[in-house]
Amino acid sequence: MSGIYQALFSMAINGDLWRAATINGILVAESLGYYNALETIGRALRLGAVASGVSGNGPSIYAIFRPGEEGPFIDYISSTWSYYLVTKLVEIRYLVS
């Protein structure tokens, strides 16, 4: 899978960071069999997430929304999962569109 990850690295370096992060997060979920995570990632993306995926080797899931657009996903996650954490960016060093 090194070719895929090299392509994702190039995608991120060339400014498509959120798409690269999402594809990476989906690949991790799929390869580790985190099928509930895949469902949640799909829901986040359908609800407008800029990016979503499995963080690291999992099983934690992240979803990144523009400010003010996270509400429907928080409603979904709070009714689906036992616990969740909502944070805000503290500092933006690199702005990727």
C-alpha angles and dihedrals in degrees: 000000000000091000091057092049092047088053091049090050090052090047091053094044089051092056104268093110099145094051091047091049091049095049090047091049092050092048091051092049092048096046093048094045096244094154095161087054091053090054091051093046090052091049091050091051092047089051092055106270114165088214138355137173148117112306115232109321091337158190089165116088127209130200123185119204135176110256111281095017098085098081100094091048092049088051090051096045094046090055094043109038131051094230140006141172127223118198138169129223110266097196134001113216098167123030112206118185 
